[in-house]
Amino acid sequence: MQVTAFEGVIEDGQIRLTTNINLPERTKVYVIIPGFETKKGFHVYSPRLAHPEQAADFQKEIFEDSPNASL
């Protein structure tokens, strides 16, 4: 695979090459950004029981109402 590098800048959200080069439509390109750091996101961890042996205390119980329940 042959690789050629061109320098460019971002203007109005689009890449503008600093050299006067016309690339054919649908040309595959790779963008390498030197010195760019992304902001680190945050991670929300799944809840864990402090004492896993207490898992039985959180067992779901299902109660069915009678069809003629009065309000």
C-alpha positions as CSV (number, residue, x, y, z in Angstrom):
1,M,0.0,0.0,0.0
2,Q,1.4,3.3,-1.0
3,V,0.9,6.2,1.4
4,T,1.2,10.0,0.7
5,A,0.9,12.6,3.4
6,F,-0.8,16.1,3.0
7,E,-1.1,18.7,5.7
8,G,-4.4,20.3,6.3
9,V,-6.5,22.3,8.8
10,I,-10.1,22.1,10.1
11,E,-12.3,25.0,9.0
12,D,-16.0,25.0,9.7
13,G,-15.9,21.3,10.7
14,Q,-14.3,20.2,7.5
15,I,-10.7,19.3,6.6
16,R,-9.1,21.8,4.2
17,L,-5.7,20.7,2.7
18,T,-3.1,23.4,2.8
19,T,-1.7,22.2,-0.6
20,N,-3.7,22.7,-3.8
21,I,-4.5,19.1,-4.5
22,N,-7.8,17.6,-5.8
23,L,-8.6,14.1,-4.6
24,P,-11.0,12.0,-6.5
25,E,-14.5,11.4,-4.9
26,R,-14.6,8.5,-2.4
27,T,-10.9,8.4,-2.0
28,K,-10.0,6.5,1.2
29,V,-8.0,8.8,3.6
30,Y,-6.6,8.5,7.1
31,V,-6.5,11.4,9.5
32,I,-3.6,11.6,12.0
33,I,-3.7,14.4,14.5
34,P,-0.4,15.2,16.2
35,G,-0.5,16.4,19.8
36,F,-4.2,16.0,20.2
37,E,-5.5,14.6,23.5
38,T,-9.1,13.5,24.1
39,K,-10.8,14.3,27.3
40,K,-11.1,11.3,29.5
41,G,-14.7,10.3,30.2
42,F,-16.0,8.7,33.3
43,H,-17.0,5.2,33.9
44,V,-20.0,4.2,35.9
45,Y,-19.5,0.8,37.5
46,S,-22.2,-1.7,38.0
47,P,-23.4,-1.9,41.6
48,R,-21.8,-4.7,43.7
49,L,-22.9,-6.0,47.1
50,A,-20.4,-5.3,49.9
51,H,-21.3,-8.7,51.3
52,P,-22.3,-11.1,48.5
53,E,-23.6,-13.6,51.1
54,Q,-26.5,-11.2,51.6
55,A,-27.8,-11.7,48.0
56,A,-30.7,-13.8,49.2
57,D,-32.0,-10.7,51.1
58,F,-32.7,-9.1,47.7
59,Q,-34.6,-11.9,46.1
60,K,-37.7,-10.7,44.2
61,E,-41.1,-11.8,45.4
62,I,-44.2,-11.7,43.1
63,F,-47.7,-11.2,44.5
64,E,-50.8,-11.5,42.3
65,D,-53.8,-9.4,43.0
66,S,-57.2,-11.1,42.9
67,P,-59.2,-10.0,39.8
68,N,-62.0,-8.5,41.9
69,A,-59.8,-6.4,44.2
70,S,-61.7,-3.4,45.6
71,L,-60.3,0.0,45.8
